Amino acid sequence: MDSTLVSFPELGWSFQVPRVAFYIFGKPIYWYGIIIAAAFLICVLWAMKDSTKYDLIPDTIIDLMLFAAPAAIICARIYYVVFSWSEYRDNLIDIVNLRKGGLAVYGGIIGAIVTAYFVARYKKIPTMKLFDFAIPYVALGQAIGRWGNFFNQEAFGANTSLPWGMTSSTITSYLTNKSDSIQETLGITVNPDLPVHPTFLYESLWSLLIFAFLMWMRKRKKFSGEIFCLYFISYSLGRAFIEGLRTDSLMLGNLRVSQFLSIIMIIAFSVLVIVLRNKAKNAVCEEAETEPSVYANVLKYLEEEQAAENNEQSTENLQEADNTQDVGEESGENEPANSENSQEDNEEEDNKITDSK
């Protein structure tokens, strides 16, 4: 099998990395394709498992991937070919030969987003609701898919003295053949005999961190579309830095296309997040002004309870006063009767005295 000896000299690691996984009817099946397919599959299964928690049905995820996956691959390839036209203009058949690699991440993202928009419209799902749900799995797919570059021995950086610097015969050959153009276009001097940055690994680890962050933020977002924006800000931050280390950047004149696009994305989506967060905050404040707070409701309840107790006490006091008055009136009615009885007793006593005389 076609394999390459990959070494990490400072770590003392060295092992064979095959490009071909196996053969079917004499046709090689490359690890690059297997890893990309595995990334799609893992993301779909994970998204289907989580979909019901966000009022989505698993069938929506399947439909989305059935359309988005081919669109992402086609757009990723078109993006790569457009900015590497010198490699294909004399051999157009190679444009459709994905076995050699050559997929641009930003192109794939653009294709997937456009497809997701139309799927959301067709399914009558709020667009940003679907984007916020789905975008973390894009980061997961990138974290997995970047290992396809490792098996192809591509997407590496310039020379480094860091402990994890790597080298291989493929890397040495590439730097030997491209050293002059790298110097001319990027202004970087490379030594084919020295280790290079494993930039595929940097982006894989960065994408994995983004996935974890977005999954955590998805339940804490302040406005619809925030997770979508945060993906582009966080991914572009890492990509702008990592792209600056690479020696195989897609170029537009003297500009690294992906680095330039990353900077634009960081600025645009950062402004968008600030504006929409302030808008969401103002909406909450307005709602708080028009609707009483929980604390105010509690105070109002306590005041009503106190007023009810006061009314009840006042009623009891009035009833007691009425009862006292009634008793007084009854006592007044009995006094004349007692006076008449006393007078009669006195007259009887006088009569007895007269008789005795």
C-alpha positions as CSV (number, residue, x, y, z in Angstrom):
1,M,0.0,0.0,0.0
2,D,1.0,3.6,-0.7
3,S,2.2,4.9,2.7
4,T,4.5,7.6,4.0
5,L,6.9,7.5,7.0
6,V,5.9,10.5,9.2
7,S,8.3,11.6,11.9
8,F,8.1,13.9,14.9
9,P,11.9,14.1,15.6
10,E,11.8,16.1,18.9
11,L,9.3,13.6,20.3
12,G,11.0,10.5,18.9
13,W,7.9,9.4,17.1
14,S,7.9,7.8,13.7
15,F,5.3,5.7,12.0
16,Q,3.9,4.8,8.6
17,V,0.8,6.7,7.4
18,P,-1.0,5.0,4.5
19,R,-3.0,7.0,2.0
20,V,-5.0,4.0,0.8
21,A,-7.3,2.2,3.3
22,F,-8.3,-0.7,1.0
23,Y,-9.1,-1.6,-2.6
24,I,-12.5,-2.4,-4.1
25,F,-12.3,-4.1,-7.6
26,G,-8.7,-2.9,-7.8
27,K,-9.7,0.7,-7.1
28,P,-8.1,2.4,-4.1
29,I,-10.3,3.8,-1.4
30,Y,-8.4,6.6,0.3
31,W,-8.4,7.4,4.0
32,Y,-9.1,11.0,3.1
33,G,-12.6,10.1,1.7
34,I,-13.3,7.7,4.5
35,I,-12.6,10.3,7.2
36,I,-14.7,13.0,5.4
37,A,-17.6,10.5,5.2
38,A,-17.1,9.5,8.8
39,A,-17.3,13.2,9.8
40,F,-20.6,13.6,8.0
41,L,-22.0,10.5,9.6
42,I,-21.0,11.3,13.1
43,C,-22.4,14.8,12.8
44,V,-25.7,13.6,11.4
45,L,-26.2,11.0,14.1
46,W,-25.4,13.4,16.9
47,A,-27.7,16.1,15.5
48,M,-30.5,13.6,15.1
49,K,-30.1,12.6,18.8
50,D,-30.3,16.2,19.9
51,S,-32.9,17.5,17.5
52,T,-36.0,16.7,19.6
53,K,-34.6,18.8,22.5
54,Y,-34.9,21.9,20.2
55,D,-38.4,21.2,18.7
56,L,-36.9,19.7,15.5
57,I,-37.6,16.2,14.1
58,P,-34.8,13.8,13.1
59,D,-36.2,13.6,9.6
60,T,-35.4,17.3,9.1
61,I,-31.7,16.6,9.9
62,I,-31.6,13.7,7.4
63,D,-33.2,15.9,4.7
64,L,-30.8,18.7,5.5
65,M,-27.7,16.5,5.2
66,L,-29.0,14.8,2.0
67,F,-28.9,18.1,0.3
68,A,-26.2,20.0,2.3
69,A,-23.5,17.3,2.1
70,P,-23.3,17.2,-1.7
71,A,-23.6,21.0,-2.0
72,A,-20.8,21.5,0.6
73,I,-18.5,19.2,-1.3
74,I,-19.2,20.7,-4.7
75,C,-18.8,24.3,-3.4
76,A,-15.6,23.4,-1.4
77,R,-14.2,22.0,-4.6
78,I,-15.2,25.0,-6.8
79,Y,-13.8,27.4,-4.2
80,Y,-10.5,25.5,-4.2
81,V,-10.3,25.3,-8.0
82,V,-11.1,29.0,-8.5
83,F,-8.2,30.0,-6.4
84,S,-5.8,27.3,-7.7
85,W,-6.8,27.7,-11.3
86,S,-3.2,27.5,-12.6
87,E,-3.1,23.8,-11.4
88,Y,-6.2,22.8,-13.4
89,R,-6.4,25.0,-16.5
90,D,-4.2,22.6,-18.5
91,N,-5.9,19.5,-17.2
92,L,-9.6,20.2,-16.7
93,I,-10.4,16.5,-15.9
94,D,-8.6,16.9,-12.6
95,I,-11.3,19.3,-11.4
96,V,-13.6,16.4,-10.7
97,N,-10.8,14.1,-9.3
98,L,-11.3,14.5,-5.5
99,R,-9.0,11.6,-4.8
100,K,-6.1,14.0,-4.8
101,G,-7.7,16.2,-2.2
102,G,-8.4,19.9,-2.7
103,L,-11.5,21.0,-0.7
104,A,-11.7,24.5,0.7
105,V,-13.4,24.7,4.1
106,Y,-15.0,28.2,3.5
107,G,-16.4,27.0,0.2
108,G,-18.0,24.0,1.9
109,I,-19.5,26.2,4.6
110,I,-21.0,28.6,2.0
111,G,-22.6,25.7,0.1
112,A,-24.0,24.2,3.3
113,I,-25.4,27.5,4.6
114,V,-27.2,28.3,1.3
115,T,-28.7,24.8,1.2
116,A,-29.8,25.0,4.8
117,Y,-31.5,28.3,4.1
118,F,-33.7,26.7,1.4
119,V,-34.4,23.6,3.5
120,A,-35.6,25.8,6.4
121,R,-37.9,27.7,4.0
122,Y,-39.3,24.6,2.6
123,K,-39.8,23.0,6.0
124,K,-41.3,26.3,7.3
125,I,-38.7,26.3,10.1
126,P,-37.3,29.7,11.4
127,T,-34.0,30.0,9.5
128,M,-31.9,31.2,12.4
129,K,-33.4,28.5,14.7
130,L,-32.1,25.8,12.2
131,F,-28.7,27.6,11.8
132,D,-28.2,27.9,15.6
133,F,-28.9,24.3,16.0
134,A,-26.9,22.9,13.1
135,I,-23.7,25.1,13.2
136,P,-22.0,23.4,16.1
137,Y,-21.9,20.2,14.2
138,V,-20.1,22.0,11.3
139,A,-17.3,22.6,13.8
140,L,-17.3,19.0,14.9
141,G,-17.1,17.9,11.2
142,Q,-14.1,20.1,10.7
143,A,-12.4,18.7,13.7
144,I,-12.7,15.2,12.4
145,G,-12.3,16.0,8.7
146,R,-8.9,17.7,9.1
147,W,-7.3,14.4,9.9
148,G,-7.9,13.6,6.2
149,N,-5.2,16.2,5.5
150,F,-2.8,14.2,7.8
151,F,-3.3,11.0,5.8
152,N,-2.7,13.0,2.6
153,Q,0.2,14.8,4.1
154,E,-1.1,18.2,3.2
155,A,-2.2,21.5,4.9
156,F,1.0,21.8,6.9
157,G,2.9,24.9,7.8
158,A,6.3,26.5,7.7
159,N,9.4,25.2,9.6
160,T,9.2,25.1,13.4
161,S,11.5,24.1,16.3
162,L,8.5,23.3,18.5
163,P,8.5,19.8,20.0
164,W,5.6,18.6,17.9
165,G,7.1,19.6,14.5
166,M,6.6,16.9,11.9
167,T,8.3,15.8,8.7
168,S,7.9,13.2,6.0
169,S,9.2,12.5,2.5
170,T,6.0,14.1,1.0
171,I,6.6,17.3,3.0
172,T,10.3,17.4,2.0
173,S,9.4,16.9,-1.6
174,Y,6.8,19.6,-1.6
175,L,9.0,22.2,0.1
176,T,11.9,21.4,-2.2
177,N,9.7,21.9,-5.3
178,K,7.8,25.0,-4.0
179,S,10.5,26.8,-2.0
180,D,11.0,29.5,-4.6
181,S,7.2,30.2,-5.1
182,I,6.7,30.2,-1.3
183,Q,9.4,32.7,-0.9
184,E,8.0,34.8,-3.7
185,T,4.3,34.8,-2.8
186,L,4.5,34.4,1.0
187,G,7.9,35.9,1.8
188,I,8.7,32.8,3.8
189,T,12.0,31.0,3.6
190,V,11.7,27.2,4.1
191,N,14.2,24.4,4.7
192,P,12.9,21.1,3.3
193,D,15.1,19.2,5.8
194,L,13.5,20.7,9.0
195,P,10.2,19.9,10.7
196,V,7.1,21.9,10.0
197,H,4.0,23.0,11.8
198,P,1.2,20.4,11.8
199,T,-1.4,23.0,11.1
200,F,-4.0,20.4,10.3
201,L,-3.7,19.4,14.0
202,Y,-4.0,23.0,15.2
203,E,-7.2,23.5,13.3
204,S,-8.6,20.1,14.3
205,L,-8.1,20.9,18.0
206,W,-9.4,24.5,17.6
207,S,-12.5,23.2,15.9
208,L,-13.1,20.7,18.7
209,L,-12.9,23.5,21.2
210,I,-15.4,25.6,19.2
211,F,-17.8,22.7,19.1
212,A,-17.7,22.3,22.9
213,F,-18.1,26.1,23.3
214,L,-21.1,26.3,20.9
215,M,-22.8,23.4,22.5
216,W,-22.5,25.1,25.8
217,M,-23.7,28.4,24.5
218,R,-26.6,27.0,22.6
219,K,-28.7,26.8,25.8
220,R,-27.6,30.3,26.9
221,K,-28.0,32.4,23.8
222,K,-29.4,35.9,24.1
223,F,-30.9,36.2,20.6
224,S,-31.8,34.0,17.6
225,G,-28.8,33.6,15.4
226,E,-26.2,34.2,18.1
227,I,-24.7,30.7,17.9
228,F,-24.4,31.1,14.1
229,C,-22.5,34.4,14.6
230,L,-20.3,33.0,17.4
231,Y,-19.2,30.1,15.1
232,F,-17.9,32.5,12.5
233,I,-16.2,34.7,15.0
234,S,-14.4,31.8,16.8
235,Y,-13.6,29.8,13.8
236,S,-12.3,32.8,11.9
237,L,-10.1,33.9,14.8
238,G,-8.3,30.5,14.8
239,R,-8.2,30.3,11.0
240,A,-6.7,33.7,10.6
241,F,-3.8,32.8,12.8
242,I,-3.3,29.2,11.5
243,E,-3.5,30.3,7.9
244,G,-0.6,32.6,8.5
245,L,1.6,29.6,9.3
246,R,0.7,27.6,6.2
247,T,2.8,27.3,3.0
248,D,0.0,26.1,0.8
249,S,-2.5,28.9,1.2
250,L,-4.9,29.8,-1.6
251,M,-3.8,33.1,-2.9
252,L,-5.4,36.2,-4.6
253,G,-2.3,38.2,-5.7
254,N,-0.3,38.6,-2.5
255,L,-3.3,38.0,-0.2
256,R,-4.0,34.7,1.6
257,V,-7.7,34.3,0.6
258,S,-8.8,32.4,3.7
259,Q,-6.9,34.7,6.1
260,F,-8.4,37.8,4.5
261,L,-11.9,36.3,4.5
262,S,-11.4,35.3,8.2
263,I,-10.6,38.9,9.2
264,I,-13.7,40.2,7.4
265,M,-15.8,37.6,9.1
266,I,-14.4,38.5,12.6
267,I,-15.3,42.2,12.1
268,A,-18.7,41.7,10.5
269,F,-20.0,39.1,12.9
270,S,-18.6,40.8,16.0
271,V,-20.4,44.0,15.1
272,L,-23.6,42.0,14.4
273,V,-23.4,40.3,17.8
274,I,-22.9,43.6,19.6
275,V,-25.8,45.2,17.8
276,L,-28.2,42.3,18.3
277,R,-27.2,41.7,22.0
278,N,-27.9,45.4,22.7
279,K,-31.2,45.1,20.9
280,A,-32.1,42.0,23.0
281,K,-31.1,43.8,26.2
282,N,-33.2,46.8,25.4
283,A,-36.2,44.6,24.6
284,V,-35.8,43.0,28.0
285,C,-35.6,46.4,29.8
286,E,-38.7,47.6,28.0
287,E,-40.5,44.5,29.0
288,A,-39.4,44.9,32.5
289,E,-40.8,48.5,32.5
290,T,-44.2,47.5,31.2
291,E,-44.5,44.4,33.3
292,P,-44.0,44.3,37.1
293,S,-41.1,42.3,38.3
294,V,-41.4,39.3,40.5
295,Y,-40.3,41.4,43.5
296,A,-43.0,44.0,42.8
297,N,-45.6,41.2,42.5
298,V,-44.5,39.9,45.9
299,L,-44.8,43.3,47.5
300,K,-48.2,43.8,46.0
301,Y,-49.3,40.5,47.3
302,L,-48.1,41.3,50.8
303,E,-49.8,44.7,50.7
304,E,-53.1,43.1,49.7
305,E,-52.8,40.6,52.5
306,Q,-52.1,43.4,55.0
307,A,-55.1,45.4,53.7
308,A,-57.3,42.4,54.0
309,E,-56.2,41.8,57.6
310,N,-56.8,45.4,58.5
311,N,-60.3,45.3,57.0
312,E,-61.0,42.1,58.9
313,Q,-59.8,43.7,62.2
314,S,-61.9,46.9,61.5
315,T,-64.9,44.7,60.9
316,E,-64.4,42.8,64.2
317,N,-64.0,46.1,66.1
318,L,-67.2,47.5,64.7
319,Q,-69.1,44.2,65.7
320,E,-67.7,44.5,69.2
321,A,-68.8,48.1,69.5
322,D,-72.3,47.2,68.3
323,N,-72.5,44.3,70.8
324,T,-71.5,46.7,73.7
325,Q,-74.1,49.2,72.7
326,D,-76.8,46.5,72.7
327,V,-75.8,45.4,76.2
328,G,-76.0,49.0,77.4
329,E,-79.4,49.5,76.0
330,E,-80.7,46.3,77.7
331,S,-79.3,47.5,81.0
332,G,-81.1,50.8,80.7
333,E,-84.5,49.2,80.1
334,N,-84.2,47.1,83.4
335,E,-83.4,50.1,85.6
336,P,-87.0,51.6,85.8
337,A,-88.4,48.2,86.6
338,N,-86.1,48.0,89.5
339,S,-87.1,51.5,90.8
340,E,-90.8,50.6,90.7
341,N,-90.1,47.4,92.7
342,S,-88.1,49.4,95.3
343,Q,-91.0,51.9,95.7
344,E,-93.5,49.1,96.3
345,D,-91.2,47.6,98.9
346,N,-91.0,51.0,100.7
347,E,-94.8,51.4,100.8
348,E,-95.2,47.9,102.2
349,E,-92.8,48.8,105.0
350,D,-94.7,52.0,105.8
351,N,-97.9,50.0,106.1
352,K,-96.4,47.5,108.4
353,I,-95.2,50.3,110.7
354,T,-98.6,52.0,110.8
355,D,-100.3,48.6,111.7
356,S,-97.9,48.0,114.5
357,K,-98.8,51.4,115.9
